[in-house]
Amino acid sequence: MARTPQEKRDYLIKEYPKFWENFQGMRTAAREAGPLDVKTQELINTAVYASAGTEAGTKTHATRAYEAGATPAELRQAILLCLGLGMGFSHTYEAMNWVREALEAAGAKEV
């Protein structure tokens, strides 16, 4: 039985490859649907995943935002903007910690 978020994701991809293919197509279409650059898209994705309380998604998209040129300060602000809009103080603290961990893993000098 799948335990980690990655194992769960991998299981669904393996069992339902057509669904995964179409999901990826939908995500590509959403990315290409407007003028937002990759950095901005990934900052938004980070905030959305944080608001949903999803550690793996928050870390994945924080890393992608950082790799697309977002600064640690921009990532922290993206999380802070969620406070009071679906996230309380403890949830915001957890999301900030996830972002910090993602930045450390990505080799950011400033976290």
C-alpha positions in Angstrom: 0.0 0.0 0.0 1.2 3.5 -0.9 2.2 5.5 2.1 4.1 8.7 1.0 2.5 11.3 -1.2 5.0 10.3 -4.0 4.0 6.7 -3.7 0.3 7.6 -3.9 1.0 9.8 -7.0 3.1 7.1 -8.6 0.4 4.4 -8.0 -2.3 6.5 -9.6 -0.1 7.3 -12.6 0.7 3.6 -13.1 -2.9 2.5 -12.6 -4.5 5.3 -14.7 -1.9 6.4 -17.3 -4.6 8.0 -19.6 -5.9 10.1 -16.7 -2.3 11.3 -16.0 -1.7 12.1 -19.6 -4.9 14.2 -19.8 -4.2 15.8 -16.4 -0.8 16.9 -17.8 -2.5 18.2 -20.9 -4.9 20.2 -18.8 -2.1 21.7 -16.8 -0.1 22.6 -19.9 -3.2 24.3 -21.4 -3.7 26.3 -18.2 -0.1 27.4 -18.2 -0.3 28.5 -21.8 -3.7 30.2 -21.4 -2.5 33.6 -20.4 0.3 36.1 -19.9 1.6 35.0 -16.5 5.3 34.0 -16.5 6.4 30.7 -15.0 7.7 32.4 -11.8 4.3 34.0 -11.1 2.4 30.8 -12.0 4.6 28.8 -9.5 4.2 31.4 -6.8 0.4 31.1 -7.2 0.6 27.3 -7.3 2.7 27.4 -4.1 0.1 29.5 -2.3 -2.8 27.3 -3.5 -1.1 24.1 -2.4 -0.2 25.8 1.0 -3.8 26.9 1.4 -4.9 23.3 0.8 -2.5 22.1 3.4 -0.6 19.9 1.0 3.0 19.7 2.1 4.3 17.8 -1.0 2.6 20.2 -3.5 3.8 23.3 -1.5 7.4 22.1 -1.5 7.3 21.1 -5.2 5.9 24.4 -6.4 8.1 26.4 -4.0 11.1 24.7 -5.6 9.8 25.4 -9.1 9.1 29.0 -8.2 12.7 29.4 -6.9 14.1 27.7 -9.9 12.1 30.1 -12.1 13.6 33.1 -10.3 11.4 33.7 -7.3 13.3 34.9 -4.3 12.8 33.5 -0.8 11.2 36.8 0.2 8.7 36.4 -2.7 7.8 32.9 -1.6 7.3 33.9 2.0 5.0 36.8 0.9 3.0 34.4 -1.3 2.4 32.3 1.9 1.6 35.3 4.0 -1.0 36.5 1.5 -2.9 33.3 2.4 -3.2 34.2 6.1 -6.9 34.9 6.8 -7.9 33.6 3.4 -8.3 30.0 4.3 -5.2 29.7 6.5 -4.8 30.5 10.2 -1.6 31.3 12.0 -0.6 27.7 12.7 -1.3 26.6 9.1 0.7 29.6 7.9 3.6 28.7 10.1 3.6 25.1 8.8 3.5 26.4 5.2 6.4 28.8 5.8 8.4 25.8 7.2 7.6 23.7 4.1 8.9 26.6 1.9 12.0 26.9 4.1 12.7 23.2 3.8 12.2 23.3 0.0 14.5 26.3 -0.3 17.2 24.5 1.8 16.9 21.4 -0.4 17.2 23.5 -3.5 20.4 25.0 -2.2 19.1 28.6 -1.6 21.6 30.7 0.2 19.0 32.8 1.9 16.0 31.1 3.4 
